[in-house]
Amino acid sequence: MTPEQQKSGAECREVTGLLVFYVCEEVSDAERRRVETHLRSCEECLQQLAEEEKLAEAVSAMPQTADEVDATGILLSQCRSELAETLDDMSEKVAKPRWEPLGWLRRWMALRPAWSGALLVVFGIAVGTQVVPWLHSVDLEDANGQAMKVMAAPKLSKEQLDNMAVAGVNVLPAADPASATVRLQLSAAQPLEMSGNLEDVGVRRVLTYVVENGQRFDPGVRLDCVDALKAVARDEEVRSALMAAAQKDQVVAVRMKALDALRDSVQEESVREVLIDVLQRDTNPGVRVEAVNLLVRSLGHDSSGAPLSDTLVIVDPANGLENPSVHRAWRALEKLQRQDPSRYVRLRSAAALRQIGPRELQ
Amino acid sequence: MAAVASLPHLDERALVAEAQAGSRAAFEELVRRYDRDVLRLALNLMKRPEDARDVYQEAFLKVYRNLHRFRFECSFYTWLYRIVTNVCLDQLRRRQARPEDQAPELNSAHHEDGITDFFERQREHRATQDPERRLMGGEIRVRIARAMERLSPRERVVFEMKHYQGLKLRAIGDALGTTEETVKNSLFRATRKLRQELGELR
């Protein structure tokens, strides 16, 4: 393939990915220009655009249930009167919010945003110039170096987990990765924010649940969760979720990230089995190569788990191959070296065999 | 109460503040302003009128119960849409988990005779001059409806909000409490699944 062809292939892929958004006018100006310039010279992508447009047309011609079912507005009236009845029933119970300190202030502020803004700025300056320095001096006197106490995150029930959606996962790094603070924005019955470090059972449970039930969550969220769990991959439950993700997640990036998260647990027998399975069955050559790399690393650990040399590792057939899992790994790599459809994977597994094999085989 | 008499003229912020202060009339005015859109979204997503009615009730009751927590960090409309889409997503997920609970209109798309009552009704209403084109249109509709069932609840909500509610991706992200990028991914996947389903018709 010539460099021009390669370049045009990459361009086609990029433009094809944008066409869905181009058709519904959700591209930036720069993207629009890129698409239009490319379409001028690429018949295939032009054809692709025609297909996207055809679909958009068919979709917009679909009759909408709302027009069909409630063209007359009868359903809307029914809904309104039902709601009014329910509110009548509830009115005594919910007439007043339970506890509303400074409720008058909130209402006043809601109606006067400009005044509220000014007031808050003045308040902020006062706190910043007076209170903070005072607190700082008190802190220095008696709280030298003490960790801040944070409230433990709540533990969600199975039902809440099953109905939960995840809007955001933020990790605030710390010196020790396991004590990084994880902030989760969830919505179960209502929006909920959960915060805690990775030792926190509630936080860990949500992250593990997302990784285990990948199909329900967006790939971006799954990636963030896998990434966060990397620091606690030694935990058995976490590890088994990561292993499942490495084998089954539909998105290549998530499988790669899950493999990476298992990097420090590769000496575990169960992880090694997963690696063997991935390198035999994963459809993506990049993932297979990563599995080969980790398998080499896995075989490069001695029985106590301490890593041997990174550059040259010898599996002694007299000892190593007696272990059935090492034997299977060896066989899998040999098969890969001969049969893998990707040339790069074949080369990498041959190199791996040389790397871990006895010297006389080299 | 002078304020109540002029409720229809109050802006959204003032109305919400009144409702937060406990004014039932202000709350009902808010409902009247937005409930047409809410029911429309619920009907388009749920298909069955009784399910849409449940979504309407549940969503507005949630708004009523939680209004005192609304902090004007986004527009009331965005907050309301977030609640409605969450209620719809919950219902769709529950429905997906219990196949026996699926909408008869959607299920009948699988029947051997193909064209559903739903689509038959469309034909009566929107009959075109060209019978061949009409039949083809019906087939595509069945295929689209069938493909829509294959979408995950979130993909379906994103697709509906984009194509039938005409919302921008950013607004959909706000409503779903997620990023524009995530919404883009869902829309891309949804469109790809639909295209796969419709491939043979082209």
Interface residues (C-beta under 8 A of the other chain):
Chain A: G17 V20 F21 C24 E26 E51 E52 K54 L55 A56 A58 V59 S60 A61 M62 P63 Q64 T65 A66 E68 V69 D70 L75 L76 Q78 C79 R80 E82 L83 A84 T86 L87 M90 S91 V94 A95 K96 P97 E100 G103 R106 R107 A110 L111 P113 N163 A165 A167 G168 Q185 S187 Q190 P191 Q215 R216 D218 P219 G220 V221
Chain B: R13 A14 V16 A17 Q20 A21 G22 R24 F27 E28 V31 R32 D35 R36 L39 R40 L41 L43 N44 K47 P49 A52 R53 Y56 Q57 F60 L61 K62 Y64 R65 N66 H68 F72 R82 N86 L89 D90 R93 F118 R121 Q122 H125 R126 G137 I140 R141 I144 A145 S152 R154 K162 H163 Y164 K168 L169 L176 G177 T178 T179 E181 T182 K184 N185 S186 L187 F188 T191 R192 L194 R195 L198 R202
